[in-house]
Amino acid sequence: MGSALLNRCILATFIILFFVSCNSEKGNLVIGLKENIHHDDFEYSVTSFRKVSDLVKLPDQIKPDSGNYYLIHFRVENRALRVDHKWDNAIGYIIDENGRKYENSKEDQILLDSSLHFGWDERYITSPGNSDSTILVFNLPVSVKNPYLLVRGGILMGDAFNGSRFRKIKVKLF
């Protein structure tokens, strides 16, 4: 009977720790270029970004609908020993100073790849010990002054005790 009670206490402790860590709000952490966002065995980073007013399409230039293009050089490192990391171009999104959300433009990304040849793909599989990168393309209004990139993804084992912190980290793009 004593070991059953001990097992229940241990289980209750883990459940409490899990819910406390998931519900703990440590604030939104802001990081800069080349700093990693840790997601279980995977590391995400913005290695560089550019704000441009048009994308080149020979012989014409394509102007953004609403302001500026943000070209985000996004890198994924797989530090797992055996597991592939499957991801796509919806992995990142931008929020502005007012909390408005902006998604990657697949069409503009494909257009940019036709001139820069950065290796656009619909989906990526990053094998253990390797890294991959792409350029994400966002069309933001001119009025946006303080954009941040955030990442999305499912909760994995390594995220359980830090409350999925990777979802709260913002990469400063200004």
C-alpha positions as CSV (number, residue, x, y, z in Angstrom):
1,M,0.0,0.0,0.0
2,G,2.9,2.4,0.7
3,S,4.4,2.1,-2.8
4,A,1.0,2.8,-4.4
5,L,0.7,6.0,-2.3
6,L,4.3,7.0,-3.3
7,N,3.5,6.4,-7.0
8,R,0.4,8.6,-6.7
9,C,2.4,11.4,-5.0
10,I,5.0,11.2,-7.8
11,L,2.4,11.2,-10.5
12,A,0.5,14.2,-8.8
13,T,3.8,16.1,-8.6
14,F,4.5,15.6,-12.3
15,I,1.0,16.6,-13.2
16,I,1.3,19.8,-11.1
17,L,4.7,20.6,-12.5
18,F,3.4,20.1,-16.1
19,F,0.4,22.4,-15.6
20,V,2.5,25.1,-13.8
21,S,5.1,25.1,-16.6
22,C,2.5,25.2,-19.3
23,N,0.6,28.0,-17.7
24,S,3.6,30.0,-16.5
25,E,3.8,33.2,-18.5
26,K,7.4,34.4,-18.4
27,G,6.6,37.2,-20.9
28,N,7.4,37.3,-24.5
29,L,11.2,37.0,-24.9
30,V,12.7,39.2,-27.7
31,I,15.8,37.9,-29.5
32,G,17.9,39.2,-32.4
33,L,19.4,37.9,-35.5
34,K,21.4,34.6,-35.4
35,E,20.0,33.8,-31.9
36,N,18.3,30.4,-31.6
37,I,14.8,29.5,-30.8
38,H,14.9,26.1,-29.1
39,H,12.1,23.7,-30.0
40,D,12.8,20.2,-28.5
41,D,15.8,18.9,-30.5
42,F,15.5,21.6,-33.2
43,E,16.9,25.2,-33.4
44,Y,15.3,27.9,-35.5
45,S,17.0,31.2,-36.3
46,V,16.7,34.2,-38.5
47,T,20.2,34.6,-40.0
48,S,19.4,37.9,-41.8
49,F,16.5,39.9,-43.2
50,R,16.0,42.7,-45.8
51,K,13.1,45.1,-46.3
52,V,12.6,45.9,-50.0
53,S,10.0,47.8,-51.9
54,D,9.8,45.3,-54.9
55,L,10.7,41.9,-56.1
56,V,12.5,41.6,-59.4
57,K,10.8,39.7,-62.1
58,L,12.6,40.1,-65.4
59,P,11.9,42.4,-67.1
60,D,9.3,44.0,-64.8
61,Q,9.4,44.7,-61.1
62,I,6.5,43.5,-58.9
63,K,5.4,46.0,-56.3
64,P,3.9,44.8,-53.1
65,D,0.1,45.3,-52.7
66,S,0.4,47.2,-49.4
67,G,3.9,48.4,-48.7
68,N,7.1,46.5,-48.2
69,Y,8.4,43.0,-48.6
70,Y,10.3,41.5,-45.7
71,L,12.7,38.8,-46.9
72,I,13.6,36.6,-43.9
73,H,16.5,34.2,-44.2
74,F,15.2,31.3,-41.9
75,R,17.4,28.4,-40.8
76,V,16.4,25.1,-39.1
77,E,19.0,22.9,-37.4
78,N,18.2,19.4,-36.4
79,R,20.1,18.4,-33.3
80,A,18.2,15.1,-32.8
81,L,20.1,11.8,-33.0
82,R,17.6,9.8,-35.0
83,V,14.5,11.9,-35.9
84,D,13.9,13.9,-39.1
85,H,12.3,17.3,-38.7
86,K,9.5,17.9,-41.1
87,W,8.5,21.6,-41.6
88,D,7.1,23.9,-44.3
89,N,7.0,27.6,-45.2
90,A,4.1,28.3,-42.7
91,I,6.6,27.7,-39.8
92,G,7.0,31.4,-39.3
93,Y,4.7,34.4,-39.2
94,I,5.1,38.1,-38.4
95,I,3.2,40.2,-35.9
96,D,3.4,44.0,-35.8
97,E,3.3,46.4,-32.9
98,N,-0.5,46.2,-32.8
99,G,-0.7,42.4,-32.8
100,R,-1.8,42.0,-36.4
101,K,-0.6,38.8,-38.0
102,Y,1.0,38.4,-41.4
103,E,1.7,35.1,-43.2
104,N,4.4,34.1,-45.6
105,S,3.4,34.6,-49.3
106,K,4.0,31.4,-51.2
107,E,3.5,33.1,-54.6
108,D,6.1,35.8,-53.8
109,Q,8.4,33.2,-52.3
110,I,8.3,31.2,-55.6
111,L,8.8,34.4,-57.6
112,L,11.9,35.3,-55.5
113,D,13.3,31.8,-55.9
114,S,13.1,32.2,-59.7
115,S,15.7,35.0,-59.5
116,L,17.7,34.1,-56.4
117,H,17.5,30.2,-56.6
118,F,17.6,29.7,-52.8
119,G,16.0,26.2,-53.1
120,W,12.3,26.9,-52.4
121,D,10.3,23.8,-51.7
122,E,6.8,23.1,-50.5
123,R,8.0,21.0,-47.6
124,Y,11.4,20.4,-46.0
125,I,12.8,17.3,-44.2
126,T,15.9,18.1,-42.2
127,S,17.7,15.0,-41.2
128,P,19.4,14.5,-37.9
129,G,22.6,16.5,-37.5
130,N,21.9,18.6,-40.6
131,S,20.4,22.1,-41.3
132,D,18.2,23.6,-44.0
133,S,17.2,27.2,-44.8
134,T,14.8,29.1,-46.9
135,I,13.8,32.7,-47.5
136,L,10.3,33.6,-46.2
137,V,8.6,36.5,-47.9
138,F,6.1,38.7,-46.2
139,N,4.1,41.6,-47.7
140,L,3.6,44.2,-44.9
141,P,1.9,47.6,-44.9
142,V,4.2,50.7,-44.9
143,S,2.7,51.6,-41.5
144,V,4.3,48.6,-39.8
145,K,7.3,49.9,-37.8
146,N,8.1,47.1,-35.4
147,P,7.6,43.7,-36.9
148,Y,8.6,40.5,-35.1
149,L,8.9,36.9,-36.5
150,L,7.4,34.1,-34.4
151,V,7.4,30.4,-35.1
152,R,4.7,27.8,-34.7
153,G,4.8,24.1,-34.2
154,G,3.4,21.2,-32.2
155,I,4.3,20.6,-28.6
156,L,7.0,17.9,-28.4
157,M,8.5,16.1,-25.4
158,G,11.3,18.7,-24.9
159,D,8.7,21.5,-24.7
160,A,6.5,20.1,-21.9
161,F,8.4,21.6,-19.0
162,N,9.1,25.0,-20.4
163,G,5.5,25.8,-21.4
164,S,6.2,25.6,-25.1
165,R,8.5,28.7,-24.8
166,F,9.4,28.5,-28.4
167,R,6.0,29.9,-29.3
168,K,6.5,33.0,-27.2
169,I,9.9,34.0,-28.5
170,K,9.9,37.0,-31.0
171,V,12.7,37.8,-33.4
172,K,13.2,41.5,-33.7
173,L,13.0,42.7,-37.4
174,F,13.8,46.4,-37.0
